[in-house]
Amino acid sequence: MKGVYDPEHGPYTEREKMGFRLAERLHHSAEHIDDDFYVELKKHFNDKEIIELTATAAAFEFFTRFVDALRIPTTPVPEHLPAMK
């Protein structure tokens, strides 16, 4: 489970970490995906991959907000797994 709560220190490649960084920035605000970050992103992904990563991260943001806004109950975490922070 190393890296689940802190991808920066998990067993991921730099390319994978950049994908996590993109999702994290998008989670806070699209404004956090500035020109400097985009330059770094382009070192690891081509334009089509960046579109796919952004679309995937944005879709997950949509589902979470949708479920939360409508107060849809979610499946509880099984007792044998640690709860997400």
PDB file of N, CA, C and O in Angstrom:
ATOM      1  N   MET A   1       0.825  -1.201   0.000  1.00  0.00           N
ATOM      2  CA  MET A   1       0.000   0.000   0.000  1.00  0.00           C
ATOM      3  C   MET A   1       0.864   1.258   0.000  1.00  0.00           C
ATOM      4  O   MET A   1       0.344   2.373   0.017  1.00  0.00           O
ATOM      5  N   LYS A   2       2.183   1.076  -0.019  1.00  0.00           N
ATOM      6  CA  LYS A   2       3.050   2.243  -0.019  1.00  0.00           C
ATOM      7  C   LYS A   2       2.766   3.079  -1.260  1.00  0.00           C
ATOM      8  O   LYS A   2       2.730   2.559  -2.376  1.00  0.00           O
ATOM      9  N   GLY A   3       2.570   4.344  -1.062  1.00  0.00           N
ATOM     10  CA  GLY A   3       2.321   5.231  -2.180  1.00  0.00           C
ATOM     11  C   GLY A   3       0.859   5.582  -2.369  1.00  0.00           C
ATOM     12  O   GLY A   3       0.547   6.508  -3.118  1.00  0.00           O
ATOM     13  N   VAL A   4      -0.050   4.869  -1.712  1.00  0.00           N
ATOM     14  CA  VAL A   4      -1.472   5.166  -1.866  1.00  0.00           C
ATOM     15  C   VAL A   4      -1.779   6.555  -1.319  1.00  0.00           C
ATOM     16  O   VAL A   4      -2.479   7.342  -1.956  1.00  0.00           O
ATOM     17  N   TYR A   5      -1.254   6.845  -0.143  1.00  0.00           N
ATOM     18  CA  TYR A   5      -1.516   8.135   0.479  1.00  0.00           C
ATOM     19  C   TYR A   5      -0.511   9.199   0.062  1.00  0.00           C
ATOM     20  O   TYR A   5      -0.776  10.392   0.209  1.00  0.00           O
ATOM     21  N   ASP A   6       0.628   8.785  -0.452  1.00  0.00           N
ATOM     22  CA  ASP A   6       1.687   9.715  -0.835  1.00  0.00           C
ATOM     23  C   ASP A   6       2.397   9.199  -2.085  1.00  0.00           C
ATOM     24  O   ASP A   6       3.470   8.604  -1.989  1.00  0.00           O
ATOM     25  N   PRO A   7       1.797   9.425  -3.266  1.00  0.00           N
ATOM     26  CA  PRO A   7       2.384   8.898  -4.506  1.00  0.00           C
ATOM     27  C   PRO A   7       3.816   9.357  -4.767  1.00  0.00           C
ATOM     28  O   PRO A   7       4.576   8.656  -5.436  1.00  0.00           O
ATOM     29  N   GLU A   8       4.185  10.506  -4.257  1.00  0.00           N
ATOM     30  CA  GLU A   8       5.542  11.011  -4.477  1.00  0.00           C
ATOM     31  C   GLU A   8       6.595  10.061  -3.919  1.00  0.00           C
ATOM     32  O   GLU A   8       7.715  10.005  -4.425  1.00  0.00           O
ATOM     33  N   HIS A   9       6.239   9.318  -2.882  1.00  0.00           N
ATOM     34  CA  HIS A   9       7.192   8.414  -2.248  1.00  0.00           C
ATOM     35  C   HIS A   9       6.845   6.946  -2.485  1.00  0.00           C
ATOM     36  O   HIS A   9       7.392   6.056  -1.834  1.00  0.00           O
ATOM     37  N   GLY A  10       5.943   6.708  -3.410  1.00  0.00           N
ATOM     38  CA  GLY A  10       5.558   5.341  -3.736  1.00  0.00           C
ATOM     39  C   GLY A  10       6.455   4.758  -4.816  1.00  0.00           C
ATOM     40  O   GLY A  10       7.390   5.411  -5.280  1.00  0.00           O
ATOM     41  N   PRO A  11       6.168   3.542  -5.206  1.00  0.00           N
ATOM     42  CA  PRO A  11       7.003   2.826  -6.172  1.00  0.00           C
ATOM     43  C   PRO A  11       6.651   3.164  -7.625  1.00  0.00           C
ATOM     44  O   PRO A  11       6.458   2.268  -8.447  1.00  0.00           O
ATOM     45  N   TYR A  12       6.572   4.441  -7.930  1.00  0.00           N
ATOM     46  CA  TYR A  12       6.142   4.880  -9.254  1.00  0.00           C
ATOM     47  C   TYR A  12       7.293   5.497 -10.032  1.00  0.00           C
ATOM     48  O   TYR A  12       8.241   6.030  -9.457  1.00  0.00           O
ATOM     49  N   THR A  13       7.190   5.413 -11.343  1.00  0.00           N
ATOM     50  CA  THR A  13       8.178   6.076 -12.198  1.00  0.00           C
ATOM     51  C   THR A  13       7.916   7.576 -12.165  1.00  0.00           C
ATOM     52  O   THR A  13       6.863   8.021 -11.708  1.00  0.00           O
ATOM     53  N   GLU A  14       8.861   8.337 -12.643  1.00  0.00           N
ATOM     54  CA  GLU A  14       8.673   9.784 -12.699  1.00  0.00           C
ATOM     55  C   GLU A  14       7.494  10.123 -13.610  1.00  0.00           C
ATOM     56  O   GLU A  14       6.750  11.069 -13.349  1.00  0.00           O
ATOM     57  N   ARG A  15       7.332   9.355 -14.667  1.00  0.00           N
ATOM     58  CA  ARG A  15       6.214   9.576 -15.594  1.00  0.00           C
ATOM     59  C   ARG A  15       4.874   9.366 -14.872  1.00  0.00           C
ATOM     60  O   ARG A  15       3.953  10.172 -15.010  1.00  0.00           O
ATOM     61  N   GLU A  16       4.779   8.284 -14.110  1.00  0.00           N
ATOM     62  CA  GLU A  16       3.555   8.017 -13.356  1.00  0.00           C
ATOM     63  C   GLU A  16       3.301   9.111 -12.319  1.00  0.00           C
ATOM     64  O   GLU A  16       2.163   9.536 -12.122  1.00  0.00           O
ATOM     65  N   LYS A  17       4.358   9.558 -11.666  1.00  0.00           N
ATOM     66  CA  LYS A  17       4.208  10.632 -10.677  1.00  0.00           C
ATOM     67  C   LYS A  17       3.701  11.913 -11.327  1.00  0.00           C
ATOM     68  O   LYS A  17       2.917  12.648 -10.728  1.00  0.00           O
ATOM     69  N   MET A  18       4.146  12.178 -12.548  1.00  0.00           N
ATOM     70  CA  MET A  18       3.639  13.368 -13.257  1.00  0.00           C
ATOM     71  C   MET A  18       2.140  13.249 -13.505  1.00  0.00           C
ATOM     72  O   MET A  18       1.418  14.243 -13.425  1.00  0.00           O
ATOM     73  N   GLY A  19       1.669  12.046 -13.803  1.00  0.00           N
ATOM     74  CA  GLY A  19       0.229  11.834 -13.970  1.00  0.00           C
ATOM     75  C   GLY A  19      -0.524  12.109 -12.677  1.00  0.00           C
ATOM     76  O   GLY A  19      -1.580  12.741 -12.690  1.00  0.00           O
ATOM     77  N   PHE A  20       0.021  11.634 -11.560  1.00  0.00           N
ATOM     78  CA  PHE A  20      -0.589  11.919 -10.253  1.00  0.00           C
ATOM     79  C   PHE A  20      -0.568  13.417  -9.959  1.00  0.00           C
ATOM     80  O   PHE A  20      -1.536  13.964  -9.430  1.00  0.00           O
ATOM     81  N   ARG A  21       0.529  14.074 -10.300  1.00  0.00           N
ATOM     82  CA  ARG A  21       0.634  15.521 -10.058  1.00  0.00           C
ATOM     83  C   ARG A  21      -0.417  16.289 -10.860  1.00  0.00           C
ATOM     84  O   ARG A  21      -1.008  17.252 -10.372  1.00  0.00           O
ATOM     85  N   LEU A  22      -0.635  15.849 -12.088  1.00  0.00           N
ATOM     86  CA  LEU A  22      -1.663  16.491 -12.913  1.00  0.00           C
ATOM     87  C   LEU A  22      -3.031  16.340 -12.247  1.00  0.00           C
ATOM     88  O   LEU A  22      -3.773  17.314 -12.121  1.00  0.00           O
ATOM     89  N   ALA A  23      -3.360  15.138 -11.828  1.00  0.00           N
ATOM     90  CA  ALA A  23      -4.651  14.903 -11.182  1.00  0.00           C
ATOM     91  C   ALA A  23      -4.790  15.724  -9.905  1.00  0.00           C
ATOM     92  O   ALA A  23      -5.849  16.290  -9.636  1.00  0.00           O
ATOM     93  N   GLU A  24      -3.727  15.786  -9.129  1.00  0.00           N
ATOM     94  CA  GLU A  24      -3.759  16.561  -7.873  1.00  0.00           C
ATOM     95  C   GLU A  24      -3.980  18.043  -8.149  1.00  0.00           C
ATOM     96  O   GLU A  24      -4.779  18.691  -7.473  1.00  0.00           O
ATOM     97  N   ARG A  25      -3.283  18.575  -9.126  1.00  0.00           N
ATOM     98  CA  ARG A  25      -3.453  19.991  -9.468  1.00  0.00           C
ATOM     99  C   ARG A  25      -4.863  20.266  -9.974  1.00  0.00           C
ATOM    100  O   ARG A  25      -5.480  21.265  -9.605  1.00  0.00           O
ATOM    101  N   LEU A  26      -5.366  19.379 -10.819  1.00  0.00           N
ATOM    102  CA  LEU A  26      -6.718  19.548 -11.339  1.00  0.00           C
ATOM    103  C   LEU A  26      -7.738  19.467 -10.212  1.00  0.00           C
ATOM    104  O   LEU A  26      -8.740  20.181 -10.224  1.00  0.00           O
ATOM    105  N   HIS A  27      -7.485  18.600  -9.241  1.00  0.00           N
ATOM    106  CA  HIS A  27      -8.381  18.459  -8.090  1.00  0.00           C
ATOM    107  C   HIS A  27      -8.542  19.793  -7.363  1.00  0.00           C
ATOM    108  O   HIS A  27      -9.646  20.142  -6.945  1.00  0.00           O
ATOM    109  N   HIS A  28      -7.457  20.534  -7.212  1.00  0.00           N
ATOM    110  CA  HIS A  28      -7.518  21.817  -6.509  1.00  0.00           C
ATOM    111  C   HIS A  28      -8.089  22.916  -7.391  1.00  0.00           C
ATOM    112  O   HIS A  28      -8.960  23.672  -6.963  1.00  0.00           O
ATOM    113  N   SER A  29      -7.599  23.004  -8.621  1.00  0.00           N
ATOM    114  CA  SER A  29      -8.093  24.004  -9.574  1.00  0.00           C
ATOM    115  C   SER A  29      -7.325  23.861 -10.877  1.00  0.00           C
ATOM    116  O   SER A  29      -6.116  23.629 -10.877  1.00  0.00           O
ATOM    117  N   ALA A  30      -8.027  24.000 -11.972  1.00  0.00           N
ATOM    118  CA  ALA A  30      -7.368  23.947 -13.278  1.00  0.00           C
ATOM    119  C   ALA A  30      -6.320  25.045 -13.418  1.00  0.00           C
ATOM    120  O   ALA A  30      -5.398  24.930 -14.226  1.00  0.00           O
ATOM    121  N   GLU A  31      -6.460  26.096 -12.640  1.00  0.00           N
ATOM    122  CA  GLU A  31      -5.477  27.189 -12.664  1.00  0.00           C
ATOM    123  C   GLU A  31      -4.104  26.719 -12.204  1.00  0.00           C
ATOM    124  O   GLU A  31      -3.097  27.352 -12.523  1.00  0.00           O
ATOM    125  N   HIS A  32      -4.048  25.610 -11.455  1.00  0.00           N
ATOM    126  CA  HIS A  32      -2.766  25.085 -10.985  1.00  0.00           C
ATOM    127  C   HIS A  32      -1.988  24.366 -12.091  1.00  0.00           C
ATOM    128  O   HIS A  32      -0.825  24.008 -11.908  1.00  0.00           O
ATOM    129  N   ILE A  33      -2.630  24.161 -13.219  1.00  0.00           N
ATOM    130  CA  ILE A  33      -1.939  23.569 -14.369  1.00  0.00           C
ATOM    131  C   ILE A  33      -1.452  24.739 -15.221  1.00  0.00           C
ATOM    132  O   ILE A  33      -2.015  25.052 -16.269  1.00  0.00           O
ATOM    133  N   ASP A  34      -0.398  25.365 -14.737  1.00  0.00           N
ATOM    134  CA  ASP A  34       0.125  26.563 -15.385  1.00  0.00           C
ATOM    135  C   ASP A  34       1.131  26.202 -16.472  1.00  0.00           C
ATOM    136  O   ASP A  34       1.413  25.026 -16.703  1.00  0.00           O
ATOM    137  N   ASP A  35       1.664  27.213 -17.131  1.00  0.00           N
ATOM    138  CA  ASP A  35       2.593  26.986 -18.243  1.00  0.00           C
ATOM    139  C   ASP A  35       3.840  26.224 -17.809  1.00  0.00           C
ATOM    140  O   ASP A  35       4.309  25.346 -18.532  1.00  0.00           O
ATOM    141  N   ASP A  36       4.377  26.546 -16.643  1.00  0.00           N
ATOM    142  CA  ASP A  36       5.584  25.854 -16.163  1.00  0.00           C
ATOM    143  C   ASP A  36       5.303  24.367 -15.934  1.00  0.00           C
ATOM    144  O   ASP A  36       6.113  23.515 -16.298  1.00  0.00           O
ATOM    145  N   PHE A  37       4.159  24.065 -15.334  1.00  0.00           N
ATOM    146  CA  PHE A  37       3.818  22.656 -15.112  1.00  0.00           C
ATOM    147  C   PHE A  37       3.600  21.951 -16.441  1.00  0.00           C
ATOM    148  O   PHE A  37       4.011  20.803 -16.612  1.00  0.00           O
ATOM    149  N   TYR A  38       2.964  22.625 -17.373  1.00  0.00           N
ATOM    150  CA  TYR A  38       2.698  22.023 -18.681  1.00  0.00           C
ATOM    151  C   TYR A  38       3.999  21.675 -19.400  1.00  0.00           C
ATOM    152  O   TYR A  38       4.085  20.637 -20.057  1.00  0.00           O
ATOM    153  N   VAL A  39       5.006  22.531 -19.280  1.00  0.00           N
ATOM    154  CA  VAL A  39       6.314  22.241 -19.880  1.00  0.00           C
ATOM    155  C   VAL A  39       6.877  20.945 -19.293  1.00  0.00           C
ATOM    156  O   VAL A  39       7.402  20.110 -20.029  1.00  0.00           O
ATOM    157  N   GLU A  40       6.771  20.775 -17.983  1.00  0.00           N
ATOM    158  CA  GLU A  40       7.251  19.552 -17.335  1.00  0.00           C
ATOM    159  C   GLU A  40       6.430  18.339 -17.784  1.00  0.00           C
ATOM    160  O   GLU A  40       6.979  17.264 -18.022  1.00  0.00           O
ATOM    161  N   LEU A  41       5.138  18.519 -17.895  1.00  0.00           N
ATOM    162  CA  LEU A  41       4.254  17.447 -18.339  1.00  0.00           C
ATOM    163  C   LEU A  41       4.621  16.972 -19.743  1.00  0.00           C
ATOM    164  O   LEU A  41       4.602  15.775 -20.029  1.00  0.00           O
ATOM    165  N   LYS A  42       4.951  17.915 -20.607  1.00  0.00           N
ATOM    166  CA  LYS A  42       5.299  17.592 -21.997  1.00  0.00           C
ATOM    167  C   LYS A  42       6.600  16.794 -22.103  1.00  0.00           C
ATOM    168  O   LYS A  42       6.862  16.179 -23.137  1.00  0.00           O
ATOM    169  N   LYS A  43       7.400  16.796 -21.069  1.00  0.00           N
ATOM    170  CA  LYS A  43       8.632  15.994 -21.066  1.00  0.00           C
ATOM    171  C   LYS A  43       8.312  14.500 -20.926  1.00  0.00           C
ATOM    172  O   LYS A  43       9.145  13.654 -21.252  1.00  0.00           O
ATOM    173  N   HIS A  44       7.115  14.179 -20.444  1.00  0.00           N
ATOM    174  CA  HIS A  44       6.745  12.800 -20.157  1.00  0.00           C
ATOM    175  C   HIS A  44       5.598  12.271 -21.010  1.00  0.00           C
ATOM    176  O   HIS A  44       5.464  11.060 -21.184  1.00  0.00           O
ATOM    177  N   PHE A  45       4.773  13.165 -21.542  1.00  0.00           N
ATOM    178  CA  PHE A  45       3.585  12.750 -22.279  1.00  0.00           C
ATOM    179  C   PHE A  45       3.437  13.551 -23.563  1.00  0.00           C
ATOM    180  O   PHE A  45       3.838  14.713 -23.634  1.00  0.00           O
ATOM    181  N   ASN A  46       2.851  12.913 -24.586  1.00  0.00           N
ATOM    182  CA  ASN A  46       2.535  13.656 -25.801  1.00  0.00           C
ATOM    183  C   ASN A  46       1.153  14.298 -25.641  1.00  0.00           C
ATOM    184  O   ASN A  46       0.478  14.084 -24.635  1.00  0.00           O
ATOM    185  N   ASP A  47       0.743  15.075 -26.626  1.00  0.00           N
ATOM    186  CA  ASP A  47      -0.527  15.812 -26.517  1.00  0.00           C
ATOM    187  C   ASP A  47      -1.730  14.894 -26.313  1.00  0.00           C
ATOM    188  O   ASP A  47      -2.600  15.188 -25.493  1.00  0.00           O
ATOM    189  N   LYS A  48      -1.785  13.795 -27.046  1.00  0.00           N
ATOM    190  CA  LYS A  48      -2.919  12.869 -26.903  1.00  0.00           C
ATOM    191  C   LYS A  48      -2.966  12.267 -25.500  1.00  0.00           C
ATOM    192  O   LYS A  48      -4.045  12.103 -24.931  1.00  0.00           O
ATOM    193  N   GLU A  49      -1.808  11.940 -24.947  1.00  0.00           N
ATOM    194  CA  GLU A  49      -1.761  11.371 -23.592  1.00  0.00           C
ATOM    195  C   GLU A  49      -2.186  12.401 -22.554  1.00  0.00           C
ATOM    196  O   GLU A  49      -2.865  12.063 -21.584  1.00  0.00           O
ATOM    197  N   ILE A  50      -1.795  13.647 -22.751  1.00  0.00           N
ATOM    198  CA  ILE A  50      -2.186  14.714 -21.814  1.00  0.00           C
ATOM    199  C   ILE A  50      -3.694  14.912 -21.843  1.00  0.00           C
ATOM    200  O   ILE A  50      -4.318  15.113 -20.801  1.00  0.00           O
ATOM    201  N   ILE A  51      -4.279  14.857 -23.032  1.00  0.00           N
ATOM    202  CA  ILE A  51      -5.734  14.980 -23.141  1.00  0.00           C
ATOM    203  C   ILE A  51      -6.414  13.826 -22.416  1.00  0.00           C
ATOM    204  O   ILE A  51      -7.379  14.037 -21.681  1.00  0.00           O
ATOM    205  N   GLU A  52      -5.919  12.607 -22.619  1.00  0.00           N
ATOM    206  CA  GLU A  52      -6.511  11.440 -21.975  1.00  0.00           C
ATOM    207  C   GLU A  52      -6.368  11.506 -20.447  1.00  0.00           C
ATOM    208  O   GLU A  52      -7.320  11.221 -19.721  1.00  0.00           O
ATOM    209  N   LEU A  53      -5.192  11.879 -19.967  1.00  0.00           N
ATOM    210  CA  LEU A  53      -4.981  12.010 -18.523  1.00  0.00           C
ATOM    211  C   LEU A  53      -5.904  13.065 -17.927  1.00  0.00           C
ATOM    212  O   LEU A  53      -6.519  12.842 -16.884  1.00  0.00           O
ATOM    213  N   THR A  54      -5.998  14.207 -18.586  1.00  0.00           N
ATOM    214  CA  THR A  54      -6.835  15.302 -18.087  1.00  0.00           C
ATOM    215  C   THR A  54      -8.306  14.904 -18.093  1.00  0.00           C
ATOM    216  O   THR A  54      -9.029  15.175 -17.134  1.00  0.00           O
ATOM    217  N   ALA A  55      -8.749  14.262 -19.172  1.00  0.00           N
ATOM    218  CA  ALA A  55     -10.145  13.825 -19.256  1.00  0.00           C
ATOM    219  C   ALA A  55     -10.469  12.804 -18.166  1.00  0.00           C
ATOM    220  O   ALA A  55     -11.536  12.863 -17.555  1.00  0.00           O
ATOM    221  N   THR A  56      -9.562  11.880 -17.925  1.00  0.00           N
ATOM    222  CA  THR A  56      -9.786  10.859 -16.897  1.00  0.00           C
ATOM    223  C   THR A  56      -9.853  11.492 -15.511  1.00  0.00           C
ATOM    224  O   THR A  56     -10.759  11.195 -14.733  1.00  0.00           O
ATOM    225  N   ALA A  57      -8.901  12.359 -15.205  1.00  0.00           N
ATOM    226  CA  ALA A  57      -8.895  13.029 -13.891  1.00  0.00           C
ATOM    227  C   ALA A  57     -10.146  13.890 -13.722  1.00  0.00           C
ATOM    228  O   ALA A  57     -10.745  13.908 -12.647  1.00  0.00           O
ATOM    229  N   ALA A  58     -10.538  14.594 -14.765  1.00  0.00           N
ATOM    230  CA  ALA A  58     -11.732  15.447 -14.699  1.00  0.00           C
ATOM    231  C   ALA A  58     -12.992  14.608 -14.513  1.00  0.00           C
ATOM    232  O   ALA A  58     -13.897  15.013 -13.785  1.00  0.00           O
ATOM    233  N   ALA A  59     -13.064  13.453 -15.154  1.00  0.00           N
ATOM    234  CA  ALA A  59     -14.226  12.571 -15.003  1.00  0.00           C
ATOM    235  C   ALA A  59     -14.356  12.089 -13.563  1.00  0.00           C
ATOM    236  O   ALA A  59     -15.458  12.047 -13.015  1.00  0.00           O
ATOM    237  N   PHE A  60     -13.227  11.724 -12.949  1.00  0.00           N
ATOM    238  CA  PHE A  60     -13.285  11.281 -11.560  1.00  0.00           C
ATOM    239  C   PHE A  60     -13.698  12.423 -10.640  1.00  0.00           C
ATOM    240  O   PHE A  60     -14.416  12.201  -9.665  1.00  0.00           O
ATOM    241  N   GLU A  61     -13.259  13.633 -10.933  1.00  0.00           N
ATOM    242  CA  GLU A  61     -13.697  14.793 -10.152  1.00  0.00           C
ATOM    243  C   GLU A  61     -15.207  14.975 -10.294  1.00  0.00           C
ATOM    244  O   GLU A  61     -15.895  15.268  -9.316  1.00  0.00           O
ATOM    245  N   PHE A  62     -15.719  14.804 -11.508  1.00  0.00           N
ATOM    246  CA  PHE A  62     -17.152  14.933 -11.747  1.00  0.00           C
ATOM    247  C   PHE A  62     -17.938  13.926 -10.914  1.00  0.00           C
ATOM    248  O   PHE A  62     -18.895  14.292 -10.232  1.00  0.00           O
ATOM    249  N   PHE A  63     -17.529  12.645 -10.971  1.00  0.00           N
ATOM    250  CA  PHE A  63     -18.281  11.611 -10.262  1.00  0.00           C
ATOM    251  C   PHE A  63     -18.310  11.862  -8.764  1.00  0.00           C
ATOM    252  O   PHE A  63     -19.351  11.706  -8.126  1.00  0.00           O
ATOM    253  N   THR A  64     -17.186  12.246  -8.206  1.00  0.00           N
ATOM    254  CA  THR A  64     -17.135  12.515  -6.766  1.00  0.00           C
ATOM    255  C   THR A  64     -18.050  13.669  -6.387  1.00  0.00           C
ATOM    256  O   THR A  64     -18.805  13.578  -5.420  1.00  0.00           O
ATOM    257  N   ARG A  65     -17.982  14.734  -7.136  1.00  0.00           N
ATOM    258  CA  ARG A  65     -18.831  15.894  -6.832  1.00  0.00           C
ATOM    259  C   ARG A  65     -20.304  15.566  -7.025  1.00  0.00           C
ATOM    260  O   ARG A  65     -21.145  16.007  -6.241  1.00  0.00           O
ATOM    261  N   PHE A  66     -20.623  14.800  -8.054  1.00  0.00           N
ATOM    262  CA  PHE A  66     -21.993  14.391  -8.334  1.00  0.00           C
ATOM    263  C   PHE A  66     -22.549  13.567  -7.178  1.00  0.00           C
ATOM    264  O   PHE A  66     -23.636  13.845  -6.671  1.00  0.00           O
ATOM    265  N   VAL A  67     -21.796  12.554  -6.768  1.00  0.00           N
ATOM    266  CA  VAL A  67     -22.221  11.681  -5.672  1.00  0.00           C
ATOM    267  C   VAL A  67     -22.355  12.474  -4.373  1.00  0.00           C
ATOM    268  O   VAL A  67     -23.331  12.308  -3.643  1.00  0.00           O
ATOM    269  N   ASP A  68     -21.390  13.324  -4.087  1.00  0.00           N
ATOM    270  CA  ASP A  68     -21.431  14.121  -2.857  1.00  0.00           C
ATOM    271  C   ASP A  68     -22.602  15.092  -2.862  1.00  0.00           C
ATOM    272  O   ASP A  68     -23.294  15.241  -1.854  1.00  0.00           O
ATOM    273  N   ALA A  69     -22.827  15.753  -3.992  1.00  0.00           N
ATOM    274  CA  ALA A  69     -23.904  16.749  -4.068  1.00  0.00           C
ATOM    275  C   ALA A  69     -25.283  16.117  -3.874  1.00  0.00           C
ATOM    276  O   ALA A  69     -26.169  16.721  -3.271  1.00  0.00           O
ATOM    277  N   LEU A  70     -25.453  14.915  -4.382  1.00  0.00           N
ATOM    278  CA  LEU A  70     -26.740  14.231  -4.262  1.00  0.00           C
ATOM    279  C   LEU A  70     -26.820  13.330  -3.037  1.00  0.00           C
ATOM    280  O   LEU A  70     -27.825  12.658  -2.803  1.00  0.00           O
ATOM    281  N   ARG A  71     -25.734  13.330  -2.258  1.00  0.00           N
ATOM    282  CA  ARG A  71     -25.669  12.535  -1.026  1.00  0.00           C
ATOM    283  C   ARG A  71     -25.998  11.062  -1.284  1.00  0.00           C
ATOM    284  O   ARG A  71     -26.738  10.423  -0.535  1.00  0.00           O
ATOM    285  N   ILE A  72     -25.424  10.555  -2.363  1.00  0.00           N
ATOM    286  CA  ILE A  72     -25.605   9.148  -2.716  1.00  0.00           C
ATOM    287  C   ILE A  72     -24.697   8.320  -1.815  1.00  0.00           C
ATOM    288  O   ILE A  72     -23.492   8.565  -1.767  1.00  0.00           O
ATOM    289  N   PRO A  73     -25.250   7.351  -1.106  1.00  0.00           N
ATOM    290  CA  PRO A  73     -24.395   6.541  -0.231  1.00  0.00           C
ATOM    291  C   PRO A  73     -23.405   5.710  -1.046  1.00  0.00           C
ATOM    292  O   PRO A  73     -23.731   5.180  -2.108  1.00  0.00           O
ATOM    293  N   THR A  74     -22.220   5.617  -0.527  1.00  0.00           N
ATOM    294  CA  THR A  74     -21.185   4.829  -1.193  1.00  0.00           C
ATOM    295  C   THR A  74     -20.907   3.575  -0.377  1.00  0.00           C
ATOM    296  O   THR A  74     -21.269   3.490   0.796  1.00  0.00           O
ATOM    297  N   THR A  75     -20.277   2.628  -0.998  1.00  0.00           N
ATOM    298  CA  THR A  75     -19.939   1.382  -0.327  1.00  0.00           C
ATOM    299  C   THR A  75     -18.873   1.653   0.725  1.00  0.00           C
ATOM    300  O   THR A  75     -17.843   2.247   0.406  1.00  0.00           O
ATOM    301  N   PRO A  76     -19.088   1.239   1.960  1.00  0.00           N
ATOM    302  CA  PRO A  76     -18.067   1.470   2.981  1.00  0.00           C
ATOM    303  C   PRO A  76     -16.805   0.661   2.696  1.00  0.00           C
ATOM    304  O   PRO A  76     -16.851  -0.388   2.054  1.00  0.00           O
ATOM    305  N   VAL A  77     -15.694   1.166   3.180  1.00  0.00           N
ATOM    306  CA  VAL A  77     -14.420   0.463   3.049  1.00  0.00           C
ATOM    307  C   VAL A  77     -14.473  -0.774   3.936  1.00  0.00           C
ATOM    308  O   VAL A  77     -14.823  -0.675   5.112  1.00  0.00           O
ATOM    309  N   PRO A  78     -14.130  -1.944   3.386  1.00  0.00           N
ATOM    310  CA  PRO A  78     -14.130  -3.143   4.234  1.00  0.00           C
ATOM    311  C   PRO A  78     -13.215  -2.968   5.446  1.00  0.00           C
ATOM    312  O   PRO A  78     -12.195  -2.283   5.368  1.00  0.00           O
ATOM    313  N   GLU A  79     -13.574  -3.573   6.531  1.00  0.00           N
ATOM    314  CA  GLU A  79     -12.843  -3.401   7.796  1.00  0.00           C
ATOM    315  C   GLU A  79     -11.389  -3.814   7.691  1.00  0.00           C
ATOM    316  O   GLU A  79     -10.553  -3.256   8.402  1.00  0.00           O
ATOM    317  N   HIS A  80     -11.051  -4.764   6.837  1.00  0.00           N
ATOM    318  CA  HIS A  80      -9.677  -5.239   6.744  1.00  0.00           C
ATOM    319  C   HIS A  80      -8.777  -4.300   5.926  1.00  0.00           C
ATOM    320  O   HIS A  80      -7.567  -4.514   5.852  1.00  0.00           O
ATOM    321  N   LEU A  81      -9.363  -3.264   5.313  1.00  0.00           N
ATOM    322  CA  LEU A  81      -8.566  -2.288   4.547  1.00  0.00           C
ATOM    323  C   LEU A  81      -8.501  -0.969   5.302  1.00  0.00           C
ATOM    324  O   LEU A  81      -9.471  -0.582   5.953  1.00  0.00           O
ATOM    325  N   PRO A  82      -7.362  -0.266   5.222  1.00  0.00           N
ATOM    326  CA  PRO A  82      -7.286   1.033   5.890  1.00  0.00           C
ATOM    327  C   PRO A  82      -8.161   2.044   5.175  1.00  0.00           C
ATOM    328  O   PRO A  82      -8.244   2.039   3.947  1.00  0.00           O
ATOM    329  N   ALA A  83      -8.802   2.896   5.921  1.00  0.00           N
ATOM    330  CA  ALA A  83      -9.644   3.952   5.344  1.00  0.00           C
ATOM    331  C   ALA A  83      -8.755   4.992   4.687  1.00  0.00           C
ATOM    332  O   ALA A  83      -7.651   5.265   5.159  1.00  0.00           O
ATOM    333  N   MET A  84      -9.240   5.574   3.595  1.00  0.00           N
ATOM    334  CA  MET A  84      -8.485   6.648   2.919  1.00  0.00           C
ATOM    335  C   MET A  84      -8.527   7.882   3.809  1.00  0.00           C
ATOM    336  O   MET A  84      -9.517   8.159   4.487  1.00  0.00           O
ATOM    337  N   LYS A  85      -7.429   8.602   3.781  1.00  0.00           N
ATOM    338  CA  LYS A  85      -7.363   9.823   4.592  1.00  0.00           C
ATOM    339  C   LYS A  85      -8.003  10.968   3.872  1.00  0.00           C
ATOM    340  O   LYS A  85      -8.045  12.081   4.396  1.00  0.00           O
TER     341      LYS A  85
END
